[in-house]
Amino acid sequence: MITLEMMPLLMFAGLVLFMLVGFPVAFSLMAVGLFFGFISIEMGFFTLSFLQAIPQRIFGSVIANELLLAIPFFTFMGAVLERSRLAEDMLDSMGQLFGRVRGGLGYSVILVSFVLGAITGTVAAQVIAMAMISLPVMMRYGYNMRYTTGVLAASGTIAQIVPPSLVLIILADQLKTPTASADVGSMYLGAWIPAAMQIGLFMLYTFFLTRIKPEWLPGIPENEITLKGSALWKKALRGIIPTAVLIFLVLGTIMLGIATPTESGAMGAMGAVFLAYLRRKQLGGTAEWWSLIKQAYKNTARITSMVIFILIGATTFSVVFQGVDGGHWVESLFSDLPGGWVSFMLIVNLFIFFLAFFLDFFEIVFILVPLLAPVAQKILTPVLLASFGGNEQAAATGALIWFGITLSVNIQTSFMHPPFGFALFYLRGVAPKEVKSSDIYWGALPWVGLQMIMTLIVMFSPGLVTTLLDKGHAPAPKGQEINFQMESSSKPAANSGSNELQFNLDGQAPAKPPEPAKKDSNELNFQLDK
């Protein structure tokens, strides 16, 4: 006999079984949701009318969700920039600037990846572009193969946490509870400091290697530096200025409140098309530019369709899961952990780390985040309450953003896990035959370790995420009196007594003895009792 308490666990087990068989995740979610939905109806856990919530949620939360329009815009922008050779110019100029020092090409790859992450937001575009441009150069100058493949793959995954990352947009859409929600602008603000710290961590590791293994990261010989002085700076600015303009169109408009994420995505897409058109000569002419645009349309349609189908499947699964009290099951699973919020964050992030061996970030976010968000808000809000000046609403939103940024840093590893990491597959696809697969996989391991260190730093230092967030206003202190004096042009009648209004916020009478009537008083007293 199946009981209601068994249903959430059975649903998860069924989902795992479907995915192990190799069935597509979107259809696995739908099949498991509907299968257990009909079982629940048969067992009397809910009625057939409850399943009406599925189409309502699909049309209300997916089809009519304007925020999700940002996904095709940013995907299209990344697809255009991937083939516009902007990265090629930036890497060439950065390589000339830093090439003389040991590890200079490594520093260049990391910095350019950070900048590209701020305009593409997609890992695939970044890894492929960087590998095609940098890998032959680094091999020619004798860079260690494992370091080379590792830095190229890891730097590409930086796009996961650098705004306008698709991961941050989707997390903002999924991090919602009945009393709080994250928004895209706040997720972007919360991600900046961790993203910059991760860049610093990667560069520190590179510097460390130049000291203990200097032969792994040689400098470029002086006679190989072809550009110097003003010519070098002009070339650098030709890549930096258009990039800065595009970053402002995408991120500056959101930060300044000029545009919504969807509107900024549309401006970024148009800016990418215009930038590619200006560079049409380098691309091979107008015909090649138009071919680039058509290919970007196809890539965008494919990725957007995949996201929407996963969302529809996740919505079907989520509605049935909530119908069998899955939300209470998840909350009871994590609320009673010894160690409080530390245990919660460690267990959730370890679970997601291992789950990322088999699922990509879309599937992890759509399946797990809606279930974990209410629990995260309940457990993490008290941790942030003091830093938000006692404002519980702002602290609840901050807790969701902190939880989301921690997950986004962790989910980077889903692209780097040997042997299933997609970044490693992208790199293997464009690397020459002399690059061994073993070098790619072994080269990824130190960088996965750095990403896990960064996850722990964000986990135990919430201030890195919340520093730039709006802290809101502190609530009015309880037990204090607020007086409002009203002036009137008409003179009150003599001995008319006091026109005093008292507001009690907790429904109890104030513990004050009655006062004698006051003369000529138009006073409002608000009593905020404990």
C-alpha positions in Angstrom: 0.0 0.0 0.0 1.5 3.3 -1.1 1.1 6.1 1.5 1.2 9.9 0.9 4.5 10.1 2.8 6.1 7.6 0.3 5.1 9.5 -2.8 7.8 12.3 -2.9 10.6 9.7 -2.6 9.0 7.5 -5.2 8.7 10.4 -7.6 12.5 11.2 -7.3 13.3 7.5 -7.7 11.2 7.3 -10.8 12.8 10.4 -12.3 16.3 9.0 -11.7 15.3 5.7 -13.3 14.0 7.5 -16.4 17.2 9.5 -16.8 19.4 6.5 -16.3 17.6 4.8 -19.2 18.6 7.7 -21.3 15.1 9.3 -21.9 15.3 13.0 -22.6 15.0 15.0 -19.3 12.1 17.2 -20.4 9.9 14.2 -21.3 11.1 12.3 -18.3 9.8 15.1 -16.1 6.5 15.1 -17.9 6.1 11.3 -17.9 7.0 10.9 -14.2 4.7 13.8 -13.2 1.7 12.6 -15.1 2.3 8.9 -14.1 2.4 9.7 -10.3 -0.4 12.3 -10.8 -2.8 9.5 -12.0 -1.6 7.2 -9.2 -2.4 10.0 -6.7 -5.9 10.4 -8.2 -6.5 6.7 -7.9 -5.2 6.6 -4.3 -7.3 9.6 -3.4 -4.4 12.0 -2.6 -6.1 14.6 -4.8 -8.8 14.8 -7.5 -8.6 15.1 -11.2 -9.4 18.8 -11.0 -6.1 19.4 -9.2 -4.3 18.6 -12.5 -5.9 21.7 -14.0 -3.1 23.6 -12.3 -0.6 22.1 -14.8 -1.9 24.0 -17.9 -2.6 27.1 -15.8 1.0 27.1 -14.5 2.5 26.4 -17.9 0.6 29.3 -19.5 0.9 31.6 -16.5 4.5 31.0 -15.4 6.2 29.8 -18.6 4.5 31.0 -21.8 3.4 34.4 -20.4 6.6 35.0 -18.4 8.2 38.0 -20.0 11.5 37.4 -18.1 12.1 34.3 -20.1 12.2 36.4 -23.3 15.7 37.4 -22.2 16.9 33.9 -22.9 16.6 34.0 -26.7 17.9 37.5 -26.8 21.1 36.7 -24.8 21.5 33.4 -26.6 21.3 35.1 -30.0 23.8 37.8 -28.9 26.3 35.2 -27.7 25.9 33.2 -31.0 26.6 36.3 -33.1 29.6 37.4 -31.0 31.0 33.8 -31.0 31.7 34.1 -34.8 32.4 37.8 -35.1 36.1 37.4 -34.2 35.9 40.0 -31.5 37.6 37.6 -29.1 40.4 37.1 -31.7 41.3 40.8 -31.7 41.1 41.1 -27.9 43.3 38.0 -27.3 45.9 39.1 -29.9 46.3 42.5 -28.2 46.2 41.1 -24.7 48.8 38.5 -25.7 51.1 41.2 -27.0 50.6 43.2 -23.8 51.2 40.4 -21.3 53.1 37.9 -23.5 56.6 38.9 -22.3 55.9 37.8 -18.7 55.7 34.1 -17.7 52.1 32.9 -17.9 51.2 36.0 -19.9 49.1 34.0 -22.3 47.3 32.4 -19.4 46.5 35.8 -17.9 45.3 37.0 -21.2 42.9 34.0 -21.6 41.5 34.5 -18.1 40.9 38.3 -18.5 39.5 38.1 -22.0 37.1 35.3 -20.8 35.9 37.6 -18.1 35.1 40.3 -20.6 33.6 37.9 -23.1 31.5 36.5 -20.3 30.0 39.9 -19.7 28.7 40.1 -23.3 28.0 36.5 -24.4 26.8 34.8 -21.2 27.1 31.3 -22.7 29.8 28.7 -22.0 29.8 26.9 -25.3 30.5 30.1 -27.3 33.3 31.1 -25.0 35.1 27.8 -24.8 35.0 27.2 -28.5 36.1 30.7 -29.4 38.9 30.8 -26.9 40.2 27.3 -27.7 40.2 27.9 -31.5 42.2 31.1 -31.1 44.4 30.5 -28.1 45.2 26.8 -28.1 47.4 26.8 -31.2 49.3 29.9 -29.9 49.9 28.4 -26.5 51.0 25.1 -28.0 53.4 26.9 -30.3 55.1 28.7 -27.4 55.5 25.5 -25.4 52.9 25.9 -22.6 52.2 22.8 -20.6 49.3 20.9 -22.3 47.4 20.2 -19.1 47.6 23.8 -17.9 46.5 25.0 -21.4 43.5 22.8 -21.7 42.5 23.4 -18.1 42.7 27.2 -18.3 40.7 27.3 -21.5 37.9 25.1 -20.2 37.7 26.8 -16.8 37.9 30.3 -18.2 35.0 29.5 -20.4 32.8 28.5 -17.5 33.2 31.9 -16.0 30.3 32.9 -18.2 28.1 31.1 -15.7 28.5 33.7 -13.0 29.4 36.9 -14.9 26.3 38.9 -15.8 24.4 38.6 -18.1 24.7 34.9 -17.5 21.7 32.7 -18.6 22.1 30.8 -15.3 21.5 33.9 -13.3 18.4 34.8 -15.4 16.9 31.4 -14.9 17.8 31.3 -11.2 16.1 34.6 -10.7 13.0 33.2 -12.3 13.0 30.0 -10.2 14.0 31.6 -6.8 10.5 32.5 -5.8 8.5 31.8 -2.6 5.1 33.0 -1.4 6.8 35.8 0.6 10.0 36.7 -1.3 11.6 36.4 -4.7 14.9 37.2 -6.4 15.1 39.5 -9.4 17.6 39.6 -12.3 19.1 43.0 -11.3 19.8 41.8 -7.8 21.3 38.5 -9.0 23.6 40.5 -11.2 24.7 42.8 -8.4 25.2 39.8 -6.1 27.4 38.0 -8.7 29.9 40.7 -9.4 32.2 40.3 -6.4 32.3 36.5 -6.5 33.0 36.6 -10.3 35.9 39.1 -9.8 37.2 37.0 -6.9 37.1 33.9 -9.1 39.1 35.6 -11.8 41.6 36.6 -9.1 41.8 33.0 -7.8 42.5 31.7 -11.4 45.2 34.3 -11.9 46.7 33.6 -8.5 46.9 29.9 -9.4 48.6 30.8 -12.7 51.1 33.0 -10.8 51.8 30.2 -8.4 52.6 27.8 -11.3 55.0 30.4 -12.8 57.0 30.2 -9.5 57.1 26.4 -9.0 56.9 25.3 -12.6 58.3 28.2 -14.7 59.0 25.9 -17.7 55.2 25.2 -17.9 54.3 28.8 -18.7 57.1 30.5 -20.7 57.1 34.1 -21.8 56.9 35.0 -25.5 60.4 35.9 -26.9 60.9 39.6 -27.4 61.5 39.1 -31.2 58.0 37.6 -31.4 56.3 40.8 -30.1 55.1 42.4 -33.4 53.2 45.4 -32.0 54.6 48.0 -29.6 53.7 51.5 -28.4 50.8 53.3 -29.9 50.1 50.7 -32.5 49.6 48.1 -29.8 47.3 50.4 -27.8 45.2 51.2 -30.9 44.7 47.6 -31.6 43.7 46.9 -28.0 41.2 49.8 -28.0 39.6 48.6 -31.2 38.5 45.5 -29.3 37.9 47.1 -25.9 35.7 50.1 -26.9 33.0 48.2 -28.8 33.0 45.6 -26.0 32.5 48.4 -23.4 29.6 49.9 -25.4 27.9 46.5 -25.6 28.5 45.8 -21.9 26.8 49.1 -21.1 23.8 48.3 -23.4 23.4 45.0 -21.7 24.3 45.5 -18.0 24.5 49.3 -17.6 20.9 49.8 -18.6 19.8 47.2 -16.0 21.9 48.6 -13.2 20.7 52.1 -13.9 17.1 51.0 -14.0 16.7 52.2 -17.6 15.6 48.9 -19.0 14.3 45.5 -17.9 16.5 42.4 -18.5 14.3 41.5 -21.5 14.7 45.0 -23.0 18.5 45.0 -22.3 18.7 41.6 -23.9 17.0 43.0 -27.0 19.4 45.9 -27.1 22.4 43.6 -26.7 21.2 41.4 -29.5 20.8 44.4 -31.8 24.2 45.7 -30.7 25.8 42.4 -31.5 24.3 42.4 -35.0 25.5 45.9 -35.6 29.0 45.1 -34.3 29.2 42.1 -36.5 28.1 44.2 -39.5 30.9 46.7 -38.8 33.3 43.8 -38.8 31.9 42.2 -42.0 35.2 42.8 -43.9 37.1 40.6 -41.4 34.3 38.0 -41.7 34.6 37.8 -45.4 32.0 40.2 -46.7 28.2 40.8 -46.4 27.3 37.3 -47.5 29.3 35.8 -44.7 27.8 38.2 -42.2 24.3 37.2 -43.3 25.2 33.5 -43.0 26.4 34.2 -39.5 23.1 35.8 -38.6 21.1 32.9 -40.0 23.2 30.4 -38.1 22.7 32.4 -34.9 18.9 32.2 -35.4 19.1 28.4 -35.7 21.2 28.1 -32.6 18.9 30.4 -30.7 15.7 28.5 -31.7 17.3 25.2 -30.7 18.5 26.3 -27.3 15.3 28.2 -26.5 13.1 25.3 -27.5 15.1 23.0 -25.2 14.7 25.4 -22.3 11.0 25.8 -22.8 10.4 22.0 -23.0 12.4 21.4 -19.8 10.4 24.2 -18.1 7.1 22.6 -19.2 8.3 19.2 -17.9 9.6 20.7 -14.7 6.2 22.5 -14.1 4.3 19.2 -14.6 6.6 17.4 -12.2 6.5 20.3 -9.6 2.7 20.6 -9.6 2.2 16.9 -8.8 5.1 16.9 -6.4 3.5 19.7 -4.4 0.2 17.9 -4.6 1.6 15.0 -2.7 3.1 17.3 0.0 6.5 17.1 -1.5 7.3 20.7 -0.3 6.7 19.6 3.3 8.8 16.5 2.7 11.8 18.5 1.4 11.4 21.1 4.3 11.4 18.4 7.0 14.4 16.7 5.3 16.6 19.8 5.7 15.1 21.7 8.6 16.1 19.1 11.3 19.7 18.8 10.2 22.3 19.2 13.0 24.5 22.1 12.4 21.8 24.5 11.1 22.4 26.5 8.0 26.0 25.3 7.6 24.8 21.7 7.3 22.1 22.7 4.9 24.4 24.6 2.6 27.1 21.9 2.7 24.7 19.0 2.0 22.8 20.8 -0.8 26.0 21.9 -2.6 27.6 18.4 -2.3 24.4 16.9 -3.7 24.4 19.4 -6.6 28.1 18.8 -7.2 27.6 15.1 -7.7 24.3 15.5 -9.5 26.2 17.7 -12.0 28.1 14.6 -13.2 24.9 13.6 -14.9 22.7 16.7 -15.4 23.4 20.1 -17.0 22.6 23.3 -15.2 19.2 23.8 -16.9 17.9 20.5 -15.5 19.4 21.1 -12.0 17.9 24.6 -11.7 14.4 23.6 -13.0 14.1 20.5 -11.0 15.7 21.3 -7.6 15.7 25.1 -7.1 11.9 25.5 -6.8 11.8 22.8 -4.2 14.8 24.1 -2.2 14.0 27.9 -2.4 11.4 27.9 0.5 13.7 25.9 2.7 16.6 28.1 1.9 14.6 31.2 2.7 13.5 29.8 6.1 17.0 28.6 7.1 19.2 31.4 5.7 17.1 34.5 6.5 18.1 34.6 10.2 21.7 34.5 9.2 21.4 37.8 7.2 18.9 39.6 9.5 21.5 41.6 11.4 23.3 42.7 8.2 20.0 43.9 6.7 19.2 46.1 9.7 16.5 43.8 11.0 14.5 44.2 7.8 13.1 40.6 7.5 11.7 41.1 4.0 15.0 42.4 2.6 16.9 39.6 4.4 14.6 37.0 2.9 15.3 38.3 -0.6 19.0 38.5 0.2 18.9 34.9 1.5 17.5 33.7 -1.8 20.1 35.6 -3.8 23.0 34.3 -1.6 21.7 30.8 -2.1 21.3 31.3 -5.8 24.8 32.8 -6.3 26.3 29.9 -4.3 24.6 27.4 -6.5 25.7 29.2 -9.7 29.3 29.1 -8.6 28.9 25.4 -7.8 27.1 24.6 -11.0 30.1 25.8 -13.0 31.6 22.4 -12.1 28.9 20.7 -14.2 30.9 21.8 -17.3 34.2 20.6 -15.9 33.5 17.2 -14.4 35.6 14.5 -16.2 34.4 12.6 -18.1 31.0 14.2 -18.7 31.8 18.0 -18.6 30.4 19.8 -21.6 33.3 22.3 -21.6 35.6 19.3 -22.0 33.5 18.0 -24.9 33.6 21.5 -26.6 37.4 21.6 -26.1 37.9 18.1 -27.4 35.8 19.0 -30.5 38.0 21.9 -31.6 41.4 20.7 -30.3 43.9 19.2 -32.8 44.6 15.5 -32.8 47.9 15.9 -31.0 46.0 17.0 -27.8 45.3 13.9 -25.8 41.9 13.4 -24.2 43.8 12.4 -21.0 45.5 15.8 -20.9 42.1 17.5 -21.2 40.6 15.5 -18.3 43.6 15.6 -16.0 44.1 19.3 -16.8 40.5 20.1 -15.6 40.9 18.7 -12.1 42.9 21.5 -10.5 40.4 24.0 -11.8 37.5 22.1 -10.5 39.2 22.3 -7.1 39.5 26.1 -7.5 35.8 26.3 -8.3 35.0 24.3 -5.2 37.2 26.6 -3.1 35.3 29.5 -4.5 32.0 27.8 -3.7 33.1 27.4 0.0 34.2 31.1 0.1 30.8 32.3 -1.1 29.0 29.9 1.1 30.7 31.1 4.3 31.0 34.8 3.3 27.5 36.0 2.4 28.7 39.6 2.6 30.4 39.0 -0.8 27.0 38.6 -2.3 24.9 41.0 -0.2 27.3 44.0 -0.1 25.9 45.6 -3.3 22.3 44.7 -2.6 19.6 47.1 -1.4 19.3 46.6 2.3 15.9 48.3 2.5 14.8 50.3 5.5 15.0 49.2 9.1 11.6 48.5 10.6 10.2 51.0 13.1 11.3 50.0 16.6 8.5 48.4 18.7 7.3 49.8 22.0 7.9 53.4 21.0 5.5 56.2 20.4 5.2 58.2 17.2 3.5 61.6 17.5 1.9 63.5 14.6 0.8 67.1 15.3 -2.1 68.3 13.1 -2.7 72.0 12.6 -6.1 73.3 11.9 -7.2 76.8 10.7 -10.4 76.5 12.7 -10.3 77.1 16.5 -11.5 74.2 18.6 -14.3 74.7 21.0 -13.3 75.5 24.6 -12.8 72.4 26.8 -13.6 70.2 23.9 -11.0 67.7 25.0 -8.3 65.9 23.0 -8.6 64.8 19.4 -6.2 61.9 19.9 -6.1 58.8 17.8 -4.3 55.7 19.1 -3.3 52.9 16.8 -2.3 49.6 18.3 -0.6 47.2 15.9 -0.9 44.0 17.9 -4.6 44.2 18.8 -4.0 44.8 22.6 -4.9 47.9 24.5 -2.0 50.1 25.5 -1.0 49.6 29.1 -1.3 53.2 30.0 -3.6 54.8 32.5 -6.2 57.1 31.1 -5.0 60.7 30.9 -6.9 63.8 31.6 -8.4 65.6 28.7 -6.0 68.0 27.0 -7.0 71.4 25.9 -6.8 72.4 22.2 -4.9 69.3 21.1 -5.0 67.8 17.7 -2.5 65.0 18.3 -2.2 61.6 16.7 -0.4 59.0 18.8 0.8 55.7 17.2 1.7 53.1 19.8 3.9 50.2 18.5 3.7 47.6 21.2 5.9 44.5 21.6 
